[in-house]
Amino acid sequence: MKRSIQFLVHLYTRFQDNEVPALGAQMTFYLILSFFPFLIFMVSLVAFMPISPDEMIESVAGILPQLSADLIANYIQQLKLESSGALLSIGMVATIWSASKGTMAIMKGLNKAYNKKETRPYWKVRGISILFTLLLAMIIIFCLVLLIFGKVIGERLFASLLMPEYFMTVWNMAKYAFPLGIMSAVFMILYKLSPNRKMTWKETIPGALFTTVSWVVVSLLFSFYVNHFASYSKTYGSIGGMIVFLIWLYMSSTIIVIGGEINATLAFEREGKVRTPDKLFPLQLPWTKNNNRSS
């Protein structure tokens, strides 16, 4: 119990000192610049898959607030009307380049969590960001295919392999659990490759699990709140959808940074580098005045 409290205090201190909300805001700026180029890339890829952009939106509508889902759906409809469908064109290469800026922003935030400066060559950092962008796109499409065609796939397996009757119940649960597992694996990859620090896969697990669970729960709660209680469209008019989308991106960015801070806090505690919690108190108490920060 004492160790858990010490960890939470250490994490809270790092949360303050590293200005996690400000880092989340910085990441949101770069993510909003990279999101729509990434969406262009996704729509181009979907053209080669057995799903449509409309099905792609419907599958994530439960997580996104309705205003934001409508905003993205309208943007995709415009893309369908104006797109030439040339996936490997020079313009698409530029799109991937722009979309990777969001990953680079995440890398900067995670370096901050570990108190590291970026010393890797630019080509390596940019290469990691592009590879992660491509990987993320493929994984998202795979999860969408599983969610959309999961029932059909389960019925085919049930009929051809003569599975027991309870197989369909297990399969219906697995088709939602499997994407969550993949999401955790994606965050593990992100937390391992992004910081300028050598890490083991085991060290990335706590932050990846926290980020996966928190992102899903916060997204669902925020979507429920916006859809049933908030009145952003009345307050902000036609830009209400964009305001909601920015808030959702900000919360997502902050959660990703906190996941990195959790991994960093555990790593520093293993090394004996624990930040003192003097900022927890509004007044300087006698036993907090002379405490030194070791990380």
Backbone as numpy.savetxt, mean C-alpha at the origin, in Angstrom:
# Nx Ny Nz CAx CAy CAz Cx Cy Cz
4.59 -8.04 29.14 3.75 -6.84 29.14 4.63 -5.58 29.14
5.66 -5.59 30.01 6.56 -4.45 30.10 7.28 -4.22 28.78
7.69 -5.33 28.14 8.40 -5.21 26.87 7.49 -4.65 25.79
6.21 -5.05 25.81 5.25 -4.53 24.82 5.04 -3.04 24.99
4.94 -2.59 26.24 4.78 -1.16 26.51 6.01 -0.39 26.07
7.20 -0.96 26.33 8.44 -0.32 25.91 8.49 -0.19 24.39
8.04 -1.25 23.69 8.03 -1.21 22.23 7.08 -0.11 21.74
5.88 -0.02 22.32 4.91 0.99 21.89 5.43 2.40 22.16
6.10 2.57 23.30 6.67 3.88 23.61 7.76 4.24 22.61
8.62 3.27 22.31 9.70 3.48 21.34 9.12 3.81 19.96
8.07 3.06 19.58 7.44 3.30 18.28 6.80 4.68 18.23
6.14 5.07 19.31 5.50 6.38 19.36 6.54 7.50 19.27
7.68 7.30 19.95 8.74 8.30 19.90 9.29 8.44 18.49
9.50 7.31 17.82 9.98 7.34 16.44 8.93 7.97 15.53
7.66 7.71 15.81 6.56 8.29 15.04 6.63 9.81 15.09
6.94 10.35 16.27 7.04 11.80 16.42 8.32 12.34 15.79
9.44 11.73 16.13 10.73 12.25 15.68 10.90 12.18 14.16
10.40 11.12 13.56 10.52 10.97 12.10 9.39 11.65 11.34
8.49 12.31 12.06 7.40 13.07 11.44 6.64 12.21 10.42
6.12 11.09 10.92 5.43 10.14 10.04 4.25 10.77 9.30
3.40 11.60 9.93 2.32 12.22 9.16 2.84 13.07 8.01
3.95 13.79 8.23 4.53 14.61 7.16 5.08 13.73 6.05
5.72 12.61 6.42 6.21 11.67 5.41 5.05 11.10 4.60
3.94 10.80 5.29 2.76 10.30 4.59 2.23 11.31 3.59
2.27 12.60 3.97 1.80 13.66 3.06 2.72 13.77 1.84
4.05 13.67 2.07 4.98 13.71 0.94 4.75 12.54 -0.01
4.57 11.36 0.57 4.33 10.18 -0.27 3.02 10.32 -1.05
2.01 10.92 -0.41 0.72 11.10 -1.09 0.88 11.97 -2.32
1.70 13.02 -2.22 1.92 13.90 -3.36 2.49 13.13 -4.54
3.52 12.31 -4.28 4.13 11.56 -5.37 3.23 10.42 -5.85
2.46 9.84 -4.93 1.57 8.76 -5.33 0.44 9.26 -6.22
-0.08 10.45 -5.93 -1.15 10.98 -6.77 -0.63 11.31 -8.16
0.65 11.72 -8.24 1.24 11.98 -9.55 1.48 10.69 -10.32
1.73 9.60 -9.58 2.05 8.34 -10.25 0.84 7.43 -10.41
-0.25 7.70 -9.67 -1.38 6.77 -9.69 -2.04 6.69 -11.06
-2.30 7.83 -11.66 -3.02 7.80 -12.94 -2.16 7.27 -14.08
-0.84 7.58 -14.14 0.00 6.85 -15.10 -0.02 5.34 -14.86
-0.02 4.94 -13.57 -0.10 3.51 -13.25 -1.43 2.93 -13.71
-2.49 3.70 -13.57 -3.80 3.24 -14.01 -3.85 3.07 -15.53
-3.19 3.98 -16.26 -3.10 3.83 -17.72 -2.40 2.51 -18.06
-1.31 2.23 -17.35 -0.57 0.98 -17.57 -1.45 -0.23 -17.25
-2.20 -0.16 -16.17 -3.07 -1.27 -15.78 -4.15 -1.52 -16.82
-4.77 -0.45 -17.30 -5.84 -0.60 -18.30 -5.28 -1.21 -19.58
-4.05 -0.83 -19.95 -3.42 -1.41 -21.14 -3.15 -2.89 -20.95
-2.73 -3.29 -19.75 -2.48 -4.69 -19.47 -3.77 -5.49 -19.46
-4.82 -4.90 -18.89 -6.10 -5.59 -18.79 -6.63 -5.96 -20.17
-6.26 -5.17 -21.18 -6.72 -5.46 -22.55 -6.26 -6.84 -23.03
-5.18 -7.36 -22.42 -4.65 -8.66 -22.80 -5.13 -9.76 -21.86
-5.99 -9.42 -20.89 -6.45 -10.39 -19.89 -7.94 -10.65 -20.09
-8.44 -11.75 -19.51 -9.87 -12.09 -19.66 -10.78 -11.30 -18.74
-10.42 -10.05 -18.43 -11.29 -9.20 -17.62 -11.38 -7.84 -18.29
-12.41 -7.10 -17.93 -12.61 -5.77 -18.49 -12.30 -4.72 -17.43
-12.01 -3.48 -17.86 -11.79 -2.41 -16.88 -12.97 -2.21 -15.93
-14.20 -2.41 -16.45 -15.38 -2.27 -15.59 -15.38 -3.31 -14.48
-15.01 -4.54 -14.81 -14.94 -5.58 -13.79 -13.83 -5.28 -12.80
-12.76 -4.66 -13.27 -11.66 -4.28 -12.39 -12.14 -3.28 -11.34
-12.93 -2.31 -11.75 -13.46 -1.32 -10.81 -14.45 -1.95 -9.85
-15.32 -2.82 -10.36 -16.33 -3.45 -9.50 -15.70 -4.30 -8.41
-14.57 -4.92 -8.71 -13.94 -5.81 -7.74 -13.30 -5.06 -6.58
-12.96 -3.79 -6.77 -12.34 -3.01 -5.70 -13.30 -1.95 -5.15
-14.54 -1.94 -5.63 -15.49 -0.92 -5.20 -15.81 -1.03 -3.72
-15.70 -2.24 -3.15 -16.00 -2.41 -1.73 -14.98 -1.76 -0.82
-13.74 -1.60 -1.31 -12.69 -0.99 -0.49 -12.65 0.52 -0.67
-12.80 0.96 -1.93 -12.77 2.40 -2.21 -14.11 3.04 -1.87
-14.12 4.26 -1.36 -15.37 5.00 -1.21 -16.03 5.19 -2.58
-17.35 5.28 -2.60 -18.08 5.35 -3.86 -17.67 6.54 -4.71
-17.45 7.69 -4.06 -17.05 8.89 -4.80 -15.73 8.66 -5.54
-14.77 8.02 -4.87 -13.48 7.76 -5.50 -13.60 6.70 -6.58
-14.41 5.67 -6.33 -14.62 4.63 -7.34 -15.24 5.23 -8.60
-16.19 6.15 -8.42 -16.82 6.81 -9.58 -15.80 7.66 -10.33
-14.92 8.34 -9.59 -13.88 9.16 -10.21 -12.96 8.30 -11.08
-12.52 7.18 -10.54 -11.62 6.29 -11.28 -12.35 5.65 -12.46
-13.62 5.28 -12.25 -14.39 4.68 -13.34 -14.56 5.65 -14.51
-14.83 6.91 -14.20 -14.95 7.91 -15.28 -13.63 8.10 -16.01
-12.53 8.06 -15.26 -11.21 8.21 -15.88 -10.92 7.02 -16.80
-11.28 5.82 -16.35 -11.05 4.63 -17.18 -11.90 4.67 -18.44
-13.15 5.15 -18.31 -14.01 5.27 -19.50 -13.38 6.23 -20.51
-12.82 7.32 -20.02 -12.15 8.26 -20.91 -10.93 7.62 -21.57
-10.19 6.81 -20.80 -9.04 6.11 -21.37 -9.47 5.16 -22.48
-10.59 4.47 -22.26 -11.06 3.50 -23.25 -11.44 4.20 -24.56
-11.91 5.43 -24.45 -12.31 6.17 -25.65 -11.11 6.73 -26.39
-10.08 7.12 -25.63 -8.96 7.82 -26.24 -7.71 6.96 -26.44
-7.66 5.78 -25.79 -6.45 4.98 -25.83 -6.27 4.32 -27.19
-5.00 4.24 -27.61 -4.68 3.57 -28.86 -4.41 2.09 -28.67
-4.24 1.67 -27.41 -4.02 0.26 -27.12 -2.62 -0.22 -27.37
-1.68 0.66 -27.59 -0.30 0.25 -27.85 0.44 0.13 -26.53
0.56 -1.09 -26.03 1.13 -1.33 -24.70 2.61 -0.97 -24.66
3.36 -1.37 -25.67 4.81 -1.21 -25.64 5.27 0.01 -26.41
4.45 1.00 -26.52 4.83 2.22 -27.22 5.75 3.06 -26.35
6.33 4.09 -26.95 7.20 5.00 -26.20 6.40 5.68 -25.09
5.14 6.00 -25.38 4.30 6.64 -24.37 4.07 5.74 -23.18
3.92 4.42 -23.40 3.72 3.51 -22.28 4.98 3.36 -21.45
6.13 3.37 -22.11 7.39 3.33 -21.37 7.49 4.56 -20.46
7.10 5.71 -20.98 7.10 6.93 -20.17 6.10 6.82 -19.02
4.98 6.14 -19.28 3.98 5.95 -18.24 4.53 5.11 -17.10
5.21 4.02 -17.43 5.82 3.17 -16.41 6.85 3.96 -15.61
7.63 4.77 -16.32 8.65 5.61 -15.67 8.00 6.56 -14.67
6.88 7.17 -15.07 6.19 8.10 -14.17 5.57 7.36 -12.99
4.99 6.21 -13.27 4.33 5.45 -12.21 5.31 4.98 -11.15
6.56 4.74 -11.54 7.56 4.25 -10.59 7.97 5.32 -9.59
7.61 6.59 -9.82 7.96 7.65 -8.87 7.29 7.42 -7.53
6.10 6.82 -7.55 5.43 6.52 -6.29 6.22 5.55 -5.45
6.80 4.53 -6.09 7.64 3.57 -5.37 8.89 4.25 -4.83
9.48 5.17 -5.60 10.66 5.88 -5.13 10.33 6.72 -3.90
9.13 7.28 -3.86 8.73 8.05 -2.68 8.62 7.14 -1.46
8.11 5.92 -1.66 8.03 4.97 -0.56 9.43 4.60 -0.07
10.37 4.43 -1.02 11.75 4.09 -0.66 12.36 5.19 0.20
12.09 6.45 -0.13 12.61 7.57 0.65 12.03 7.54 2.07
10.73 7.26 2.17 10.10 7.21 3.48 10.65 6.10 4.35
10.92 4.93 3.75 11.44 3.81 4.52 12.90 4.03 4.90
13.67 4.72 4.06 15.03 5.08 4.44 15.03 6.00 5.66
14.04 6.89 5.71 13.90 7.78 6.85 13.61 6.98 8.13
12.80 5.93 7.98 12.47 5.10 9.14 13.71 4.44 9.72
14.67 4.07 8.87 15.88 3.40 9.32 17.05 4.38 9.53
16.76 5.66 9.45 17.81 6.69 9.59 18.94 6.49 8.59
18.57 6.12 7.37 19.56 5.86 6.33 19.47 6.90 5.23
20.64 7.28 4.70 20.67 8.11 3.51 20.83 7.21 2.29
20.28 7.65 1.18 20.34 6.86 -0.05 21.73 6.96 -0.66
22.49 5.87 -0.60 23.84 5.83 -1.16 23.93 4.92 -2.39
22.83 4.23 -2.71 22.85 3.37 -3.89 22.84 4.21 -5.16
23.43 3.72 -6.24 23.42 4.49 -7.49 22.00 4.71 -7.99
21.81 5.81 -8.73 20.47 6.18 -9.19 19.85 5.09 -10.04
20.67 4.48 -10.92 20.11 3.46 -11.81 19.57 2.28 -11.04
20.20 1.96 -9.89 19.72 0.84 -9.09 18.41 1.17 -8.39
18.34 2.38 -7.85 17.11 2.81 -7.17 15.95 2.88 -8.16
16.21 3.48 -9.31 15.16 3.57 -10.33 14.78 2.18 -10.86
15.77 1.31 -11.01 15.49 -0.05 -11.48 14.61 -0.81 -10.51
14.90 -0.69 -9.20 14.07 -1.36 -8.20 12.64 -0.83 -8.24
12.51 0.49 -8.38 11.17 1.08 -8.41 10.38 0.63 -9.64
11.03 0.53 -10.80 10.33 0.09 -12.01 9.95 -1.39 -11.90
10.88 -2.22 -11.43 10.58 -3.65 -11.27 9.43 -3.86 -10.30
9.42 -3.09 -9.20 8.33 -3.24 -8.23 7.01 -2.77 -8.82
7.05 -1.72 -9.62 5.83 -1.24 -10.28 5.26 -2.31 -11.21
6.12 -2.94 -12.00 5.67 -4.01 -12.90 5.14 -5.21 -12.11
5.87 -5.57 -11.04 5.43 -6.69 -10.21 4.08 -6.40 -9.58
3.92 -5.19 -9.07 2.66 -4.81 -8.43 1.50 -4.89 -9.42
1.72 -4.43 -10.65 0.67 -4.47 -11.66 0.25 -5.90 -11.96
1.21 -6.80 -12.12 0.90 -8.19 -12.43 0.17 -8.87 -11.27
0.59 -8.56 -10.04 -0.05 -9.17 -8.88 -1.47 -8.67 -8.72
-1.68 -7.37 -8.95 -3.04 -6.82 -8.86 -3.96 -7.50 -9.87
-3.49 -7.66 -11.08 -4.31 -8.30 -12.11 -4.60 -9.75 -11.74
-3.58 -10.45 -11.21 -3.78 -11.84 -10.80 -4.86 -11.93 -9.72
-4.78 -11.04 -8.73 -5.78 -11.04 -7.65 -7.17 -10.71 -8.19
-7.24 -9.76 -9.13 -8.54 -9.41 -9.72 -9.13 -10.60 -10.47
-8.30 -11.30 -11.23 -8.78 -12.48 -11.95 -9.31 -13.52 -10.97
-8.59 -13.71 -9.86 -9.01 -14.68 -8.86 -10.33 -14.28 -8.21
-10.48 -12.98 -7.91 -11.72 -12.52 -7.28 -12.90 -12.60 -8.24
-12.66 -12.24 -9.51 -13.77 -12.21 -10.48 -14.15 -13.61 -10.94
-13.15 -14.44 -11.21 -13.42 -15.76 -11.75 -13.23 -16.87 -10.71
-13.13 -16.47 -9.44 -12.91 -17.47 -8.39 -14.00 -18.51 -8.31
-15.26 -18.10 -8.45 -16.37 -19.03 -8.37 -16.34 -20.02 -9.52
-16.07 -19.53 -10.73 -16.01 -20.40 -11.90 -14.87 -21.40 -11.77
-13.70 -20.92 -11.32 -12.54 -21.80 -11.14 -12.84 -22.88 -10.11
-13.48 -22.49 -9.00 -13.83 -23.46 -7.97 -14.80 -24.51 -8.47
-15.80 -24.09 -9.23 -16.78 -25.04 -9.77 -16.13 -26.02 -10.73
-15.19 -25.52 -11.56 -14.48 -26.41 -12.49 -13.65 -27.44 -11.73
-12.94 -26.99 -10.70 -12.14 -27.91 -9.90 -13.03 -28.92 -9.19
-14.15 -28.45 -8.66 -15.09 -29.31 -7.95 -15.62 -30.41 -8.86
-15.95 -30.03 -10.11 -16.52 -30.99 -11.05 -15.49 -31.97 -11.60
-14.30 -31.47 -11.93 -13.31 -32.30 -12.60 -12.53 -33.20 -11.64
-12.28 -32.73 -10.41 -11.47 -33.50 -9.46 -12.31 -34.23 -8.42
-13.64 -34.14 -8.53 -14.55 -34.83 -7.61 -14.21 -34.52 -6.15
-14.12 -33.21 -5.87 -13.80 -32.77 -4.53 -14.98 -33.01 -3.59
-14.72 -33.11 -2.27 -15.82 -33.25 -1.31 -16.73 -32.03 -1.30
-17.91 -32.17 -0.72 -18.92 -31.11 -0.77 -18.47 -29.82 -0.08
-17.68 -29.95 0.96 -17.26 -28.76 1.69 -16.16 -27.98 0.95
-15.71 -28.52 -0.19 -14.63 -27.86 -0.93 -15.02 -26.45 -1.37
-16.26 -26.28 -1.84 -16.70 -24.98 -2.34 -16.70 -23.94 -1.22
-17.09 -24.36 -0.01 -17.07 -23.43 1.12 -15.64 -22.99 1.42
-14.72 -23.95 1.43 -13.31 -23.64 1.68 -12.77 -22.76 0.56
-13.14 -23.07 -0.68 -12.64 -22.31 -1.81 -13.13 -20.86 -1.78
-14.40 -20.66 -1.42 -14.94 -19.30 -1.35 -14.23 -18.47 -0.29
-13.75 -19.11 0.77 -12.97 -18.39 1.77 -11.55 -18.15 1.27
-11.00 -19.15 0.58 -9.62 -19.06 0.13 -9.42 -18.00 -0.94
-10.42 -17.78 -1.79 -10.25 -16.82 -2.88 -10.15 -15.38 -2.36
-10.59 -15.15 -1.10 -10.39 -13.84 -0.48 -9.13 -13.84 0.39
-8.83 -14.97 1.01 -7.64 -15.04 1.86 -6.36 -15.04 1.02
-6.42 -15.65 -0.15 -5.23 -15.74 -0.99 -4.72 -14.36 -1.41
-5.58 -13.45 -1.88 -5.09 -12.09 -2.19 -4.48 -11.38 -0.99
-5.01 -11.63 0.20 -4.43 -11.01 1.39 -3.03 -11.55 1.65
-2.85 -12.85 1.42 -1.52 -13.43 1.56 -0.55 -12.86 0.55
-1.03 -12.68 -0.68 -0.19 -12.10 -1.72 0.16 -10.65 -1.38
-0.81 -9.92 -0.84 -0.56 -8.53 -0.44 0.52 -8.46 0.63
0.46 -9.38 1.60 1.49 -9.42 2.64 2.86 -9.70 2.03
2.91 -10.62 1.05 4.17 -10.93 0.39 4.72 -9.72 -0.36
3.81 -8.95 -0.99 4.24 -7.74 -1.70 4.86 -6.74 -0.74
4.23 -6.55 0.42 4.79 -5.61 1.40 6.10 -6.13 1.97
6.24 -7.45 2.10 7.53 -8.00 2.54 8.63 -7.67 1.54
8.31 -7.82 0.25 9.29 -7.47 -0.79 9.62 -5.98 -0.73
8.58 -5.16 -0.55 8.77 -3.72 -0.48 9.67 -3.33 0.69
9.40 -3.91 1.86 10.17 -3.56 3.06 11.59 -4.13 3.02
11.81 -5.16 2.23 13.16 -5.73 2.14 14.03 -4.96 1.13
13.46 -4.61 -0.03 14.25 -4.02 -1.10 14.33 -2.50 -1.02
13.35 -1.86 -0.44 13.29 -0.40 -0.48 14.33 0.30 0.40
14.48 -0.09 1.68 15.45 0.64 2.51 16.89 0.35 2.07
17.75 1.31 2.29 19.18 1.14 2.00 19.85 0.45 3.18
19.38 -0.77 3.43 19.83 -1.54 4.60 19.61 -3.03 4.31
20.57 -3.84 4.68 20.43 -5.29 4.50 19.47 -5.84 5.55
18.48 -6.59 5.08 17.47 -7.14 5.98 17.17 -8.57 5.59
16.72 -9.35 6.57 16.27 -10.70 6.28 14.76 -10.67 6.04
14.26 -11.72 5.41 12.82 -11.80 5.16 12.04 -11.82 6.47
12.61 -12.47 7.48 11.93 -12.57 8.77 11.70 -11.20 9.39
12.65 -10.30 9.19 12.54 -8.95 9.77 11.43 -8.13 9.13
10.99 -8.51 7.94 9.95 -7.72 7.26 8.54 -8.17 7.60
8.41 -9.33 8.25 7.07 -9.91 8.48 6.18 -9.03 9.36
6.66 -8.52 10.53 5.75 -7.74 11.39 5.14 -6.53 10.68
5.98 -5.74 10.01 5.48 -4.57 9.32 4.55 -4.93 8.17
4.85 -6.01 7.44 4.02 -6.42 6.31 2.64 -6.86 6.79
2.59 -7.62 7.88 1.29 -8.07 8.40 0.49 -6.88 8.92
1.16 -5.98 9.64 0.46 -4.79 10.15 -0.11 -3.97 8.99
0.70 -3.74 7.97 0.26 -2.91 6.84 -0.90 -3.54 6.10
-0.84 -4.85 5.88 -1.91 -5.54 5.17 -3.23 -5.44 5.92
-3.21 -5.83 7.19 -4.44 -5.83 7.98 -4.96 -4.42 8.17
-4.07 -3.49 8.52 -4.50 -2.11 8.78 -5.04 -1.45 7.53
-4.39 -1.68 6.39 -4.85 -1.06 5.15 -6.25 -1.54 4.78
-6.49 -2.84 4.88 -7.82 -3.37 4.55 -8.87 -2.84 5.51
-8.58 -2.89 6.82 -9.56 -2.45 7.82 -9.85 -0.96 7.69
-8.80 -0.15 7.59 -8.98 1.30 7.48 -9.71 1.66 6.20
-9.38 1.00 5.11 -10.05 1.28 3.83 -11.53 0.95 3.91
-11.86 -0.20 4.49 -13.27 -0.58 4.62 -14.03 0.39 5.52
-13.42 0.75 6.66 -14.09 1.68 7.58 -14.26 3.06 6.95
-13.22 3.54 6.29 -13.30 4.85 5.64 -14.33 4.84 4.52
-14.37 3.76 3.75 -15.36 3.64 2.68 -16.78 3.65 3.26
-16.99 2.91 4.36 -18.31 2.87 4.99 -18.70 4.25 5.50
-17.73 4.95 6.11 -18.02 6.28 6.65 -18.38 7.26 5.55
-17.60 7.28 4.48 -17.85 8.22 3.38 -19.18 7.92 2.70
-19.46 6.63 2.50 -20.68 6.25 1.78 -21.95 6.49 2.57
-21.86 6.47 3.90 -23.08 6.52 4.71 -23.23 7.77 5.58
-22.12 8.42 5.91 -22.23 9.53 6.87 -21.68 10.86 6.33
-20.60 10.82 5.61 -19.96 12.06 5.16 -20.73 12.67 3.99
-20.50 13.96 3.77 -21.16 14.67 2.66 -20.12 15.48 1.90
-19.08 14.80 1.44 -18.00 15.49 0.73 -18.50 16.11 -0.58
-19.45 15.45 -1.24 -19.94 16.00 -2.50 -20.69 17.30 -2.28
-21.39 17.42 -1.13 -22.09 18.66 -0.83 -21.10 19.75 -0.41
-20.05 19.36 0.30 -19.09 20.34 0.79 -18.16 20.83 -0.30
-17.65 19.88 -1.12 -16.63 20.22 -2.11 -17.14 20.20 -3.55
-18.39 19.82 -3.72 -18.95 19.83 -5.08 -18.36 18.76 -5.96
-18.02 19.14 -7.18 -17.57 18.16 -8.18 -16.19 17.57 -7.86
-15.41 18.24 -6.99 -14.09 17.71 -6.65 -14.13 16.86 -5.38
-15.34 16.57 -4.90 -15.47 15.76 -3.69 -14.81 14.40 -3.83
-14.97 13.78 -5.02 -14.36 12.47 -5.25 -12.85 12.53 -5.15
-12.26 13.60 -5.69 -10.80 13.74 -5.63 -10.33 13.98 -4.19
-11.10 14.78 -3.42 -10.74 15.03 -2.02 -10.75 13.72 -1.23
-11.79 12.92 -1.42 -11.90 11.63 -0.73 -10.74 10.72 -1.13
-10.42 10.72 -2.42 -9.34 9.87 -2.92 -7.99 10.29 -2.32
-7.76 11.59 -2.19 -6.52 12.09 -1.59 -6.42 11.67 -0.12
-7.55 11.76 0.60 -7.55 11.35 2.01 -7.23 9.87 2.12
-7.84 9.06 1.24 -7.59 7.62 1.25 -6.12 7.32 0.93
-5.55 8.02 -0.04 -4.14 7.83 -0.37 -3.24 8.24 0.80
-3.61 9.32 1.49 -2.82 9.79 2.62 -2.83 8.74 3.74
-4.00 8.19 4.04 -4.07 7.17 5.07 -3.26 5.94 4.67
-3.36 5.54 3.39 -2.60 4.38 2.91 -1.10 4.63 3.02
-0.66 5.83 2.64 0.77 6.17 2.71 1.27 6.13 4.15
0.47 6.69 5.06 0.87 6.72 6.46 0.98 5.31 7.03
0.04 4.44 6.65 0.07 3.06 7.12 1.34 2.35 6.64
1.72 2.59 5.38 2.93 1.97 4.83 4.16 2.43 5.61
4.22 3.73 5.92 5.36 4.26 6.67 5.38 3.68 8.09
4.22 3.57 8.72 4.16 3.01 10.07 4.64 1.55 10.05
4.26 0.80 9.00 4.75 -0.58 8.88 6.27 -0.62 8.83
6.86 0.31 8.09 8.32 0.40 8.06 8.90 0.80 9.40
8.22 1.70 10.10 8.68 2.12 11.43 8.62 0.96 12.43
7.61 0.10 12.29 7.52 -1.07 13.18 8.72 -1.99 12.97
9.04 -2.27 11.70 10.22 -3.10 11.41 11.49 -2.43 11.92
11.61 -1.11 11.73 12.80 -0.40 12.17 12.91 -0.39 13.69
11.79 -0.20 14.37 11.80 -0.19 15.83 12.27 -1.52 16.38
11.75 -2.62 15.82 12.18 -3.95 16.26 13.66 -4.17 15.97
14.12 -3.70 14.81 15.54 -3.86 14.46 16.43 -3.09 15.41
16.07 -1.84 15.73 16.89 -1.04 16.63 16.86 -1.59 18.06
15.72 -2.17 18.47 15.67 -2.75 19.80 16.57 -3.98 19.90
16.64 -4.76 18.81 17.55 -5.90 18.80 19.01 -5.44 18.91
19.29 -4.25 18.38 20.65 -3.71 18.43 20.91 -2.91 19.70
19.89 -2.82 20.56 20.05 -2.07 21.80 19.94 -0.57 21.65
19.38 -0.11 20.55 19.24 1.32 20.30 17.78 1.71 20.50
17.48 2.22 21.67 16.10 2.56 22.03 16.01 4.05 22.29
15.09 4.70 21.64 14.90 6.13 21.86 14.11 6.37 23.13
14.52 7.34 23.91 13.84 7.64 25.16 12.54 8.39 24.90
11.55 8.19 25.75 10.21 8.72 25.49 9.95 10.08 26.08
10.94 11.00 26.06 10.71 12.30 26.70 9.60 13.10 26.03
9.34 12.84 24.74 8.28 13.60 24.07 6.89 13.13 24.45
6.81 12.05 25.22 5.50 11.61 25.66 4.92 12.56 26.71
5.80 13.36 27.34 5.35 14.21 28.43 5.35 15.67 28.01
4.29 16.41 28.30 4.25 17.83 27.95 5.26 18.65 28.74
5.65 18.17 29.95 6.63 18.87 30.77 7.89 18.02 30.87
9.04 18.68 30.99 10.30 17.97 31.18 10.37 17.47 32.62
10.29 16.17 32.79 10.36 15.60 34.12 11.82 15.35 34.49
12.14 15.29 35.78 13.54 15.15 36.20 14.23 13.95 35.59
13.51 12.81 35.45 14.16 11.59 34.96 14.19 11.52 33.43
13.67 12.57 32.73 13.71 12.56 31.27 14.62 13.63 30.70
15.14 14.53 31.54 15.92 15.64 31.03 17.25 15.20 30.43
17.89 14.27 31.07 19.26 13.91 30.65 19.33 12.62 29.84
18.18 12.11 29.41 18.19 10.89 28.62 18.76 11.17 27.24
19.58 10.26 26.72 20.16 10.41 25.40 19.43 9.51 24.42
19.40 9.97 23.17 18.80 9.19 22.09 19.92 8.46 21.37
19.76 7.16 21.25 20.84 6.37 20.67 20.58 5.97 19.24
19.43 6.34 18.66 19.18 6.01 17.26 18.31 7.07 16.63
